[in-house]
Every structure is written in structure tokens, then in C-alpha cells.
Amino acid sequence: MTRATVLVLVLIIILASGCSGMPEAEDDLAQARRAYVDRQYLEAERLYERYLKAHQDGEARWEVWNRLVEMALAVRNNPHDAIDLLEAMYLEYADDEDKARSILHRLGTLAMENRVLDKAVEVWQRLLTAPDTTSLDHAVAYRNIGEAYIATGDYDLALDALRSCVETDAPPAEHALCLYGLAQTHFFLENYDKAESMLEGVLASSGIEQDLRMIATLLLADVFDHLDMPEKAVSLLQGIRDEYPNPMVVEKRLEYLGQRLGVVVKRTAPVKDSDIERNDPILETEQQHVPESSKDNDPYSGI
């Protein structure tokens, strides 16, 4: 065998080994993507995890992390695994300010949605100290911290967080959410006058979402009831009775308030469990005696 022949054979071997080794990362990723498209989720998850372990500097790591989080939530219905994955992502991308901020928003939201409240508070507090955050980031963080403390009954801590939320330079829609949270906290603390003024501020805000307008109106009606102004409460509830997503909630309140006022609140047709028909809200009232003790009852169902 001539020297030239040997060199050609060596070159062929080098090229062959290079072709089989270079695309190893791409092969893992391509197989994982293909398994995912084919709904072979266990295999896809295994291949994505192998990619992360084997390719520490892989260009597709962000995509792979996000796909694993997606599968933990949508395929395995395991939000706690998704939280752990997001924490691992945060460790990897802590020096990338945009990605780190995005991860903290997702992590905090997921913890709130799944009532992992201590974790949620810790994550949102982390966002407050993250670099290059905006006033909107701060408002969202403070609002979620406040909502977590409301859920645990720590109303004084909730007040502190939500006051900070209101004081940010957040856009009007986010500011209205902060103000609603603060009003809700005052309601739970039986500070009804403060809750009233804040809820009126929410309803006067420009461009608030329909859902917020509904729940703020409902809470303001409850405030008026506690302030012994049931007529105002009835007026507010009549304004949303055909718009509120769960009409029975409004009807129950109107029925109770009718008792407080000494009247029977009726409809010309029975209220359905489905949405109330449009152009239907005709009320018939007749005087009746209401025992004084009934005013102390709390017939309200949850919002």
C-alpha cells in the first residue's frame, strides 16, 4: 500500500468520524422534536433532557427548557415539576436580564395559580431586586405579593405591598388592579369607607377590563350593604345583572337586599343557570315585613 493510499484512507476515516460526531447534538434535538410532533412525549422528554445534559453550550437550550416546562404542564399536568424546571432555567439564565425577568414572571404566576404562596412571594420579591426592571414589573410583583398575603390572611403585609403597588408609575390598567387589591384588603379589615373610595376610583379608571369592572362593582355593592346603604347596592347590582358571568351570584344578592329593604325581588321568568336572557330584567316588588335579625345574616356566596 503506497503512502498516498494510506493518507487517503486516514482522511476518509477522519471525515467519516467527523460526520457522525458533529451532528450528535442536532440528532438528539431532531429526534426529540420528531418524537414531540408524533406525541411520543415520554421519548421526547427523555431526548430533551439528554440534550441538556450532553450539550452544556447547545444553541437550542432555551427552546429545550421551554419545551420541558410546557410538557410538565400540558402533558403531565405537574405544575410542581414545572416550577422546579423554571428554577433550574433561572439559575442558567440569571445573567441574561431579559430571559431572567421573563422566567421570574412565569415562575411567580405559576406559583400563584397553584397556591404555592410562600414560593410566589419569594419569587416576586426576587423580581423587585432584579436589574433593569420596569415600573410595570414592580407593580405586577407588588400586586401578586399583596394577593398572596390576602390569601394567607396576612392583611397588614398585604396593605404594605398593595400600597407600594399603587405608588408605582404603572400603566392605568395595572394601577386599577393594584387599587382593587388594596380596596379588597380594606374590605376584609372592615374599613368600608376606605374600600368605597378606592373601588369608586377603580370604576372611574380609564380602559379597565370588563372582568375588573364586574368584580369591583360587586364588591362595592357589598360595601354599600355593610355601610347600611342597601338601595345603592341594589342600584349597582341591577346595572350588572345581565353582564356578570355568574348571574346567580347577582340574583342571590338582590334577593337578600330585597329582604333588607322589606321587599320581595322577583323576576317575570325563572332565573336559569345559564346566562340571563337579554331584555329580561323586569323586577316586581311588594312590601313585606322583614325581621330585624335577618339583617345580620350573611347570604353571600363567593364571587
C-alpha positions as CSV (number, residue, x, y, z in Angstrom):
1,M,0.0,0.0,0.0
2,T,1.5,3.3,-1.1
3,R,1.8,6.3,1.2
4,A,-0.7,8.2,-0.8
5,T,-3.2,5.4,-0.4
6,V,-2.7,5.4,3.4
7,L,-3.2,9.2,3.6
8,V,-6.5,8.9,1.6
9,L,-7.7,6.1,3.9
10,V,-6.9,8.2,7.0
11,L,-8.6,11.2,5.5
12,I,-11.7,9.2,4.8
13,I,-11.8,7.8,8.4
14,I,-11.4,11.4,9.8
15,L,-14.2,12.7,7.6
16,A,-16.4,9.8,8.5
17,S,-15.9,10.2,12.2
18,G,-16.4,13.9,11.9
19,C,-19.7,13.5,10.1
20,S,-21.0,11.0,12.7
21,G,-19.9,13.0,15.7
22,M,-20.6,16.6,14.7
23,P,-24.4,16.3,14.4
24,E,-24.8,14.4,17.7
25,A,-26.5,17.4,19.3
26,E,-28.5,18.0,16.2
27,D,-29.5,14.3,16.1
28,D,-30.7,14.4,19.8
29,L,-32.7,17.6,19.1
30,A,-34.1,16.4,15.8
31,Q,-35.2,13.1,17.4
32,A,-36.7,15.0,20.3
33,R,-38.6,17.3,18.1
34,R,-39.9,14.5,15.9
35,A,-41.0,12.5,19.0
36,Y,-42.8,15.6,20.3
37,V,-44.6,16.1,17.0
38,D,-45.6,12.4,16.9
39,R,-46.9,12.8,20.5
40,Q,-44.4,10.3,21.9
41,Y,-44.0,12.6,24.9
42,L,-42.0,10.3,27.2
43,E,-39.4,9.7,24.5
44,A,-39.4,13.4,23.6
45,E,-38.8,14.3,27.3
46,R,-36.0,11.8,27.6
47,L,-34.3,13.1,24.5
48,Y,-34.7,16.8,25.5
49,E,-33.2,16.0,28.9
50,R,-30.3,14.1,27.3
51,Y,-29.7,17.2,25.1
52,L,-29.4,19.4,28.2
53,K,-27.1,17.1,30.0
54,A,-24.8,16.4,27.0
55,H,-24.7,19.8,25.4
56,Q,-23.9,22.4,28.0
57,D,-23.4,25.1,25.4
58,G,-26.1,24.0,23.0
59,E,-27.7,26.7,21.0
60,A,-31.1,25.3,21.4
61,R,-31.1,25.1,25.2
62,W,-33.7,27.9,25.7
63,E,-36.0,26.1,23.3
64,V,-35.5,22.8,25.1
65,W,-36.0,24.2,28.6
66,N,-39.3,25.8,27.5
67,R,-40.4,22.6,25.8
68,L,-39.8,20.6,29.0
69,V,-41.8,23.2,31.0
70,E,-44.6,23.0,28.5
71,M,-44.7,19.2,28.7
72,A,-44.7,19.2,32.5
73,L,-47.8,21.4,32.5
74,A,-49.8,20.4,29.4
75,V,-48.8,16.7,29.1
76,R,-48.1,15.5,32.6
77,N,-50.2,18.1,34.5
78,N,-47.5,18.5,37.0
79,P,-47.1,22.2,37.9
80,H,-44.6,21.5,40.7
81,D,-42.2,19.9,38.2
82,A,-42.7,22.9,36.0
83,I,-41.8,25.2,38.9
84,D,-38.6,23.2,39.5
85,L,-37.7,23.4,35.8
86,L,-38.2,27.1,35.8
87,E,-36.0,27.5,38.8
88,A,-33.3,25.5,37.0
89,M,-33.8,27.8,34.0
90,Y,-33.4,30.8,36.2
91,L,-30.1,29.5,37.5
92,E,-28.8,29.1,33.9
93,Y,-30.0,32.4,32.6
94,A,-29.6,34.6,35.7
95,D,-27.1,36.8,33.9
96,D,-29.4,37.3,30.9
97,E,-31.6,40.1,32.2
98,D,-34.4,39.8,29.7
99,K,-34.6,36.0,30.0
100,A,-34.3,36.0,33.8
101,R,-37.1,38.6,34.1
102,S,-39.3,36.5,31.8
103,I,-38.6,33.4,33.9
104,L,-39.5,35.1,37.1
105,H,-42.8,36.3,35.8
106,R,-43.7,32.8,34.6
107,L,-42.4,31.3,37.9
108,G,-44.3,33.7,40.1
109,T,-47.5,33.4,38.1
110,L,-47.4,29.6,38.2
111,A,-46.7,29.5,41.9
112,M,-49.7,31.9,42.5
113,E,-52.0,29.8,40.3
114,N,-51.1,26.7,42.2
115,R,-51.3,28.3,45.6
116,V,-47.6,27.7,46.4
117,L,-47.9,31.1,48.2
118,D,-44.6,31.2,50.1
119,K,-42.8,30.4,46.9
120,A,-44.8,33.0,45.0
121,V,-43.9,35.8,47.5
122,E,-40.2,34.8,47.3
123,V,-40.2,34.8,43.5
124,W,-42.0,38.2,43.2
125,Q,-39.6,39.7,45.8
126,R,-36.7,38.4,43.6
127,L,-38.2,40.3,40.7
128,L,-38.3,43.5,42.7
129,T,-34.5,43.4,43.1
130,A,-33.7,42.2,39.6
131,P,-31.7,44.6,37.4
132,D,-33.3,46.7,34.7
133,T,-36.9,46.0,35.8
134,T,-39.7,48.5,34.8
135,S,-42.4,50.2,36.9
136,L,-44.8,47.6,35.4
137,D,-42.6,44.8,36.7
138,H,-42.7,46.3,40.1
139,A,-46.4,46.9,40.1
140,V,-47.1,43.3,39.0
141,A,-44.7,42.0,41.7
142,Y,-46.2,44.1,44.5
143,R,-49.8,43.2,43.4
144,N,-49.0,39.5,43.4
145,I,-47.3,39.7,46.8
146,G,-50.3,41.5,48.1
147,E,-52.7,38.9,46.7
148,A,-50.6,36.1,48.2
149,Y,-50.8,37.8,51.6
150,I,-54.6,38.3,51.2
151,A,-54.9,34.6,50.6
152,T,-53.0,33.7,53.8
153,G,-54.9,36.3,55.8
154,D,-51.8,38.5,56.4
155,Y,-53.7,41.7,55.7
156,D,-51.2,44.1,57.2
157,L,-48.5,42.7,54.9
158,A,-51.0,42.8,52.0
159,L,-51.6,46.5,52.7
160,D,-47.9,47.3,52.6
161,A,-47.4,45.5,49.3
162,L,-50.5,46.9,47.6
163,R,-49.8,50.5,48.8
164,S,-46.4,50.1,47.1
165,C,-48.2,48.8,44.0
166,V,-50.4,51.8,43.8
167,E,-47.5,54.2,44.2
168,T,-45.7,52.8,41.1
169,D,-45.8,54.5,37.8
170,A,-47.6,51.6,36.2
171,P,-50.0,51.9,33.3
172,P,-53.6,52.7,34.2
173,A,-54.9,49.2,33.8
174,E,-52.3,47.7,36.1
175,H,-52.8,50.7,38.6
176,A,-56.5,49.8,38.7
177,L,-55.7,46.2,39.6
178,C,-53.5,47.4,42.4
179,L,-56.2,49.8,43.7
180,Y,-58.8,47.0,43.6
181,G,-56.5,44.7,45.6
182,L,-56.0,47.5,48.2
183,A,-59.8,48.1,48.4
184,Q,-60.4,44.4,48.8
185,T,-57.9,44.3,51.7
186,H,-59.6,47.2,53.4
187,F,-62.9,45.4,52.9
188,F,-61.6,42.3,54.7
189,L,-60.4,44.6,57.5
190,E,-63.8,46.2,57.7
191,N,-62.5,49.6,56.7
192,Y,-65.6,50.1,54.5
193,D,-65.2,53.8,53.9
194,K,-61.7,53.4,52.5
195,A,-62.8,50.4,50.4
196,E,-65.7,52.5,49.0
197,S,-63.5,55.4,47.8
198,M,-60.9,53.1,46.3
199,L,-63.5,51.0,44.5
200,E,-65.0,54.2,43.1
201,G,-61.5,55.1,41.9
202,V,-61.2,51.7,40.2
203,L,-64.5,52.1,38.4
204,A,-63.5,55.7,37.3
205,S,-60.3,54.4,35.8
206,S,-59.9,54.6,32.1
207,G,-59.7,51.5,30.0
208,I,-60.2,48.9,32.8
209,E,-61.0,45.4,31.7
210,Q,-64.6,44.2,31.8
211,D,-63.9,41.5,34.3
212,L,-62.4,44.0,36.7
213,R,-65.3,46.3,36.3
214,M,-67.7,43.4,37.2
215,I,-65.9,42.3,40.4
216,A,-65.3,45.9,41.5
217,T,-69.0,46.7,41.1
218,L,-69.9,43.5,43.0
219,L,-67.6,44.3,45.9
220,L,-68.8,47.9,46.0
221,A,-72.3,46.7,46.4
222,D,-71.2,44.6,49.3
223,V,-69.5,47.7,50.8
224,F,-72.7,49.7,50.5
225,D,-74.6,46.9,52.2
226,H,-72.2,46.9,55.1
227,L,-72.5,50.7,55.3
228,D,-76.2,50.3,55.6
229,M,-77.0,51.7,52.1
230,P,-78.8,48.8,50.5
231,E,-80.6,51.0,48.0
232,K,-77.2,51.9,46.5
233,A,-76.2,48.3,46.5
234,V,-79.4,47.3,44.6
235,S,-78.8,50.0,42.0
236,L,-75.2,48.8,41.3
237,L,-76.3,45.2,41.1
238,Q,-79.1,46.0,38.7
239,G,-76.6,47.6,36.4
240,I,-74.5,44.4,36.1
241,R,-77.2,41.7,36.4
242,D,-77.2,40.9,32.7
243,E,-73.4,41.1,32.3
244,Y,-72.0,39.3,35.3
245,P,-70.5,35.9,34.3
246,N,-72.4,34.0,37.0
247,P,-75.9,35.7,37.1
248,M,-77.0,33.6,40.1
249,V,-74.4,35.4,42.3
250,V,-76.1,38.8,41.5
251,E,-79.6,37.4,41.9
252,K,-78.8,36.0,45.3
253,R,-77.5,39.3,46.5
254,L,-80.6,41.1,45.1
255,E,-82.8,38.6,46.9
256,Y,-81.1,39.3,50.2
257,L,-81.1,43.1,49.7
258,G,-84.8,42.9,48.9
259,Q,-85.3,41.3,52.3
260,R,-83.3,44.0,53.9
261,L,-85.4,46.7,52.3
262,G,-88.6,44.9,53.2
263,V,-89.5,44.0,49.6
264,V,-89.6,40.8,47.6
265,V,-87.5,40.9,44.5
266,K,-89.0,38.8,41.7
267,R,-88.5,38.2,38.0
268,T,-91.2,37.7,35.4
269,A,-89.4,34.4,34.5
270,P,-87.3,32.0,36.5
271,V,-83.6,32.6,36.5
272,K,-81.8,30.0,34.6
273,D,-78.4,28.5,35.5
274,S,-77.2,29.7,32.1
275,D,-76.8,33.3,31.3
276,I,-79.9,35.5,31.8
277,E,-81.7,36.4,28.6
278,R,-81.3,40.0,27.4
279,N,-84.1,42.5,27.8
280,D,-85.5,40.4,30.6
281,P,-84.6,42.3,33.8
282,I,-88.1,43.3,35.0
283,L,-88.5,43.4,38.7
284,E,-91.7,43.2,40.6
285,T,-91.7,44.2,44.3
286,E,-94.2,44.0,47.0
287,Q,-93.9,45.2,50.6
288,Q,-93.3,42.6,53.3
289,H,-92.1,42.6,56.8
290,V,-88.5,41.6,57.4
291,P,-87.4,40.6,60.9
292,E,-84.6,42.7,62.2
293,S,-82.5,39.7,62.8
294,S,-82.3,38.9,59.1
295,K,-80.1,41.9,58.6
296,D,-77.3,40.1,60.5
297,N,-77.3,37.1,58.1
298,D,-74.7,36.8,55.5
299,P,-76.2,35.1,52.5
300,Y,-73.4,35.9,50.1
301,S,-71.9,33.2,48.1
302,G,-68.4,33.5,46.7
303,I,-67.6,35.8,43.8
